[in-house]
Amino acid sequence: MNDFNSGTQTTVLVLFTALVTLTLLVCVMAGPDRDDLENFYTGYLKLTPLKNGLAIAGDYISAATVLSTTGIVALTGYDGYVLAVSTALSLVLLMFLMAEPLRNAGRFTMGDVLARTMPGRAVRVAACVVTLAATVPFLVVQLSGAGSLLTFIIDLPHVAGARTACIVIVGSLMIIYAALGGMRGTALMQMIKMVLLLGTSATVAALVLHRFDWSPGNLLRQAQNGSGAGPAFLQQGLELGTSAGARLDFIGLQITVVLGVACLPHITMRLYSAQDVPAVRRSMSWAVGTVTTFCLLVIIMGTGAAALVGSRYITAADPQGRTSVLMLSQMFGGGPGSPATTILYSAVAGMVFITLLSSVAGMTLAAASSLAHDLFAHAVRRGQAQPHTEMTVAVWTSVAVGTVAIGLSILVQNWNVGVLTTLALCVGASAVAPALTYSLFWRGFTRTGLLATLYGGAACALLALVFSRAVSGTPASVFPDADFDLFPMQSTGLVSVPFGYLAGWLGSRVDHRRRAAAAREHRRLYEESEARLLAAAE
């Protein structure tokens, strides 16, 4: 249901070219000098709270949020509504619990936060490994999705060659943005993205409500009919089922989203660029308000797609519903080919395109920064690397991460890569969240506990997911013809999140019993920085 003409295709291509030109110009102008680490990693802390809040929201709202969540709302109704609310709630949790301590404890990367009281190569290496485990799967999902989405948007044949070309183009731009722009350049990209995203989404949502006389009841009734599910559209169960096990799986998924999304390294990295604690507080207020508004718009657009497009046409175009918002934009105006429809469709396509570019650029920057700062500068050079050398390594690791992500995305472009999104979120919830929680708030946390949390939580999430129903045993699995689903859920959160916290606690208790002197030293270092950490006191 992608009704195209040459005029629409030309308009979309012109808009894409303009967006690429604008964002490249912004990154080049805002990019750091070759030996300026402070500018590359934090943008000199010069972003105002509004700008930094928009940048945080831009990194937080990935292409998966824009496209996949809208599609889930359109296809599953209530389950999608809960997912959208959980997405917003995760950032609220970050704002109230961790934002200020993270700003006080961190410098450039997550490794700086964790090594604050536990310096050493092992901690830096572990922080880098977990950062890559949380960001690279997300990168692969975004890039592999870019191939299918861009061929749909510009009406190219949906064949492997066209999808591969789109993946390579988006991936190459991603490398350029991360390598040249640094923190400030990618932040400006996120601001451009959020302005376009909110403006376009608000327009589409307003058109949906206007079509139903601004009556949510009429919209929901038509969505029930269009979905083909009837009253079940507004009940839990369309996504995972209604059995007791499916309900537990649904709860585990929401726990994973709430704990995992906001703790992903490319999100927390933005907090270090705030000027001071009041600035990070105001930045998070802007970010939470922006994300909450957008999640509400996602609910309206997804429901509108169910009502106006219908689940049959949505799943025919993409089984995961990722094209639903694009198809919805074609339902307004004077019909396919009319000037109004062409303008709206082009705006939505531009919104999707800039979201893809900015999302992958931020993730690439986070992965490259951890490799350059945690692994090279501290684990290899033991903190003695020259700024120019570290900057050079950061640029080349951006190229390396981007190249690996492009290669992996091409390999898995025919898979159901949604499992990689689940993996990234589970690593965030099971390894990063426990490590940050203990490191920021528990005096008795030790090096052994930290390593047990990072490696144990990530390994548990990976192992459970490999043997879950998301990988095998169902028609929607990655390997539908195989059957080794020993773990009876699609999300590992109910098991891996408690395991990550338990591993950190047990590891620390072992240290207190067997290495009492080291445990006391960790406690002393924590207490020395506790006032500054929790209250920004000198």
N, C-alpha and C positions, 0 to 999 in steps of 0.2 A: 504494500500500500504506500509506495513511494512515488507519487505522481510528479514527474519532473518534466521540465522543458529546458531548452537551451538558455533561456533568459535567467531562470532560477539557478542553473548550474554556474553561469557566468557571474552572477551576483555573489554566490557563495565563494567562488574562487577569488574574486576581487577582495571580499571581506577577509578571507584567510590570509591573503598576501599582505593586506594592510595591518592585520594583527601581528603577523610575524615581523614585519618591518618595524612596527612601533615597539614591540617588546625587545627586539634585538637592539634597537637604538637606546632604549632605557637601560638595558644591561651593560652596554658598552660605556655609556655616560656615567653610570653609577658604580661601575666596577672598581675594585681596589687596585692600588699599585702592587707591583710584583713582590714587595717585601713588607706589605702592610697587613699583618695578621689581624689586628683589632678591627680593621675595616672589613676584611674578608669574612671573619667569623661573626661579628656583631654590628657592622655598619657604624662603628664609632659610638654606638648607643645614642644616635641622634634622631631616631624615629620618635615622633610624638605618640602619645597614647592612642590617639585615633588611628594613625597610620599603622602602628604596631598591632593594634587590635584587629584591623582589617587584614594584616599579613598573617596573624595567627589564625583567623577565621578562614583565610584563603588556603593555608596549608591543611587546616582541619577538614575543609569541605573538598574532598577529592572527587575525581570523576566517578568513583564507585558510589559516593553519596548522591551525586546529581543524577546518574543514570540508573544504577542498580537499585537504589532505594526507591526511586520513583517507579521503576518497573515492579518491584516487590509490592508496593502499595497498590498498583493497578491490578496485579494478578492475585494477591492474597488478602487485600483489604485490611482487616483488623491486625493481622500479624505485621503488615507493613507499617501501620500506624504506631505500633509499639516499638518497632525498630527505629523509626524516626525520632520518637520521644527519647529512647535510650541513647541515641547518638547525641542529642542535645544535652542530656543529663550527664554524660561523661565529661563534657567540658565544664559544666557547673561544678562537678566533683573536683576537677583539677583546680578551678578558681578558688574554692573554699579551703581545700586541704593542702595543696602542694605548690601553688604558683609562687607565693612569696618566699617560702624556704628554698625552692629551686633557684629563684633569682639570687638569693643571698649566698647559696652554696656553689653555684656553677660559674664557669667562666666561658668556655666555648662548647663543650660536649657533655654528654651524660657521664663519660669517664671522669671528667673533672669533679662532678658531684660525688661519685662513688669513691674516688681516690682521695677525697678530702681528709678523711681520718684513717685511710688504709692505703697509703702510697705503696707502689710496687708494680712490677711488670705484670704479674698474674692478674691483678684487678683491671689494668688497662686492656690486656688481651681479651679478658672475658667481656668487658664492656663493648669492645669492638665486635666480637663475635656475635653477641646478642643484637647489637645495632644492625649488623648486616642481616641477621636472621629475621628481623622485624621489617626492614625496609626493602630488601631485594625481592621477596615474594610480592609485595605491593607494587613495586616497579614493574615486575613481569605481568601482573594482572592489568595494570593501566596500559602498558604498551601493546599487549596482545589484544586487548579490547579496542585499542586505537585502530588496528588494522580493519576489523569488521565495521566499526562505527564510521570511519572515514570513507570506506567504500560505499556504505549506505548513504551517507550524507551527500557525497558528490556523484552518486549514481554510477559507480564503476562496477564492472563485473565482479561478482563475489567469488573470486578464484584466489588460489594461494599466492600467485605472483603479485596481484594487486594489493592484497593484504600485507604481504611482505614488504612491498615498496612503501606503503603507508607507515609500517612499523619502523623502518629504517629512517624515514624522513623525520618522524616525531622523535625518535631516539637521538638522532644527530642534533636536532634543535635543543633537546634536553641537555646534552653534553655541553653545548655552547653556552646555554644559559647558566648552568651551574659553574662552569669553569671561569667564565668571564664576569658574571654578575656578583658572585658571592652572596652574602646575607642581604646586603642592601639592594642589589639588583633583583634578586628573586623576590624580595619583599615588595618592591614596586610592581613587579609582575602580578603578585597576589592582590595588590590593591586594584589594579586595572581589572583583573578577573572578577573581584567581588562587586565592583560597580556594575559591570556588564551582567554578572550573574543575578544580582538582586533586581536590577532594572528589568531584565528580560523575564525572569521568573514571575515577578509581580505583575507584569503585563499579561502573561499567559494565564496566571491564576485569576486575575480580574476578568478576563474574557470568559473563563470557565464559569465563574459565579454569575456573570451577566447573562450567559446563555440560559441559566436556570433561575433567572429573576432574583438573584442574590439570596436564594433559599437553600441552605445546606440540606434540608430535608429532601427537597426535590432532587438535588444532586446525588445524595446517597441512595435514594430509591432507584434512580436510573443506573447508578453504578452497580447495584445488585443485579439488575436485569442484564446490563452489558457484560458483566463478569461471567454470567452463566451459572453462578453459584447460588443465587437467590439470597435468602436470609443468612446463609453461612458466610457470606462476604463480610459481615459485621461480627463474626464470631471467631474465636481463636481456633486454628487447626488447619487452614488451607495450605500453609507452608510446610509444616512438619507432621501434621496429623493430630488426632484427638485422643489417642490412647494415653495411658498414664506415662509410659516411657517417652512418648512424643512431647507431652507437656513438660516433663523434666528436661528434655532436650531444648525446648523453647526457653525455659528459665535459664539454663546454662548458657545459651546463646546471648541472652540479654545481659547476664552477668559479665560475659566476655566483652561485649560491646562497651558496657559502662566502665569497666576497669581498664580495658585495653586500648581504646581509640585515643584517648587524651594522653596516654603515657607513651605513645610511639615516639621514637627519638626525634623525628623531624618536626613534631609538635612542640615538645619540651625545649628544643633548641631555640625556638623563637623567644622564649622567656628570658634568655640570657642577653638579648639585645635591648631590653628595657633599661631606661636611664637609672631608675632607683625603685624602691619598694612602692611608693605612691604611684609611680608611673606604671608598674606592672599590674597594680590593682585596677587602675583605670583602663589599661589595655585589655585586661581580661573582661572587664565589664562590657566594653565595646564588642569584644569577640563573642561573648555569650549572647548578647543581644542580637548580633548579626546572625549567628548560627541558629539560634532559636527561631528567629523570623524566617530564615531560609527553610528550616525543617517544616514549619507550618505551610510554607508555599509548596514544598515537596508533597505534603499530604493532599493539598488541594489539586495539584497537577496530576498526581497519580490517580486520585479518585476521578478526576475529569477524563483521564485517558480510559479508565474502565467504562465510564458512562458514554463517552462519545466515540471512541475507537472500537472498544470491545476486546475481550481477552482473546477471541479467536484470531483476529487480525494481528494483535500484538505478538502472540506466540508464533504465528506464521512467519513474522519478520525476524524475531529473535526469541528463542525459548525462555531466556532469562528476563525478557521485557526491557532490555536496555535502550531500545529505540522508541519507547512509548512516548516520551516527551517530544521527540521529533515528529512522530506521527500525529500527536495531539495538535501541534502547531499548524498542521495542514488542514485542520477542521474549521479554521476561522478565516475571515476575509471573504472574498468573492469566489472561493474555490481554487483548485490547483491551477497555477499559471496566472492568476490575477495579481495585480501589483501588491495588494495588501497581504495576501498569503505569501507571496515571494519575499516581501520584507520581513514578515514575522518568522518565516522558516529560516531565512538567512541569519536573523538575529539569534535564534535558538541554536543553529548550527555553529555560529561564531562563539556563542557561550560554551558549547560543548568543546570546541576546539581549544579555546584559551584555557579551559579547565584542565584538559588533558596535558597541555604543555606546562602549565604552572605546577600542577601536582607532581609530575615526574621530575621536574627540575628541583623542587624542594626536597624530595626523597633522595635524589642523587647527591645533592649538597650535603645532606646529613650523613649518608654513607661515606662519602669521600672525606668529610671532615673527621670522622672517627678513625678512618684508616690513616690519615695524615697526622692527626694530632695525638690520638691515643696509641695507635700501633707504632707509627714511625717515630714521632718526636719523643714519646715517653717510654714505650716498651723497647724500641731498638736503640735510640740515641740517648735514652735515660734523661730526657729533659734538656739535653745540650744542643739540640738542633738550632741552626740559625734561622731567623724568620724567612729569609729569602729561600732557603732550602725547603722549609716546611711548606711555603706557598707553592713552590714548584711541584712538590709531591702532591699537594692537594689538587692542583690542576690536573696532573696526570692520573691521579686516582679517580677523578671525575670521569676522565676518558675511559679508564679501565672498567669502572662500575657500569657506566653507560653501555660500553661494548658488550660486556657479559649479559646485561639485562636485555639488550637487543637480540643477542644470539639465543638466549633462553626463550624469549617471547616468540621468536620465529618457530622454535621447536615445538612449543606447546599451543600454537595458535588454534589448533583444531580440538583442543581439550576443553573440558568444563573447568576453567581456571578459578572459579569461585572458591575452590578449596584452598588456594593460595592466600586469598583474602582472609579466610578463617584462620589459616596458619599464622599470618602476621598478627592478627588480633589476639590469638591465643598466646603467642610469645609475649606480646605487650602486657596481657593480663596476668600471665603465669610467671614471668621472669622479671620484666621491667618494673611493673607495679609493686610487687613485693620488695624488690631490691631498693627502690626509691623510698617506699614507706618505712622500711626498717632503717635505712641509712639516715633519713631525715628526722625520725622521731624516737628511735630506740638507742639508748646509751650502751646497751649491752651487745649490740650487733658487732660481729667480728669478721675478719677476713674469710675464715672458713665458711661462716654463715652466708656471706655475700656470694662466694663462688658456688656454694651449694644451691643458692636461690637462682642465680643466673643460669648455670649449666643444668641444674636439676629441673627447674621450671620449664626451660626451653626444650629439654630432652623429653620430658613427660608429655608436653603438648605435641611435639612432633611424633613421638611413638604412638600415642593414642589416636592421633589423626590419621596416620598411615593405616591403622587397622580399624578405621571408623567407616560408617556407611557413606561418608562423603567421597571416599576413594574407591570402594567396591561394594557390590551387593545390591545396588538399585539401578534402575534405568538412567537416573540423573547423575550417577557416580562418574568419576574420572575413568574408571575401568568397569563399565557396566557388565561385561561378560565374565569378569572374575568375581570371586567370592571369598574374601579373607577378612570380612568385617567382624572381627572379634570384639570390637568396642561398639556397643549398640546405639551410638548417637552420632550426629553429624558435627557437633561442637564439643570440644574437650573441656570446656570451662568448669563444669561441675567437679571434675577430677583434678585437672592440672592447676587450677588456681589455688585450691587448698594445699596441693602438694608443694607448690612454690613457696608458700608462706611457711609450711611445716619444715621444709628443707632448710630455710634460713634460720628458723628457730633452733632446730636440732643441731645444725652446724655450729651455731654460736654457743649452745650449751656444751658441746664437745670441747670447744676452745676454752671455755671457762674452767672445765675440769682438767684438761690435759696441758693447756698452755696458758696458765693463769696470768703470767707476767705479760704476755702479748695481749691478752684480753683486757688487762688493766690499762695498758698503753692505749689501746683503741678507745677505751672509755675516757681516758684523760684527754685525748685529742678531741673527742666529741664535746666534752664539757667545756674545753677552752673556746670552742667556736659556737657553743649552744646559744648564747645571748644574741650573737650576730645572726645566726641561722634562723632563729624563730622570731626575733623581734627587731632585727636590723640594727642592734646596738653595737657600738664599737667596744 
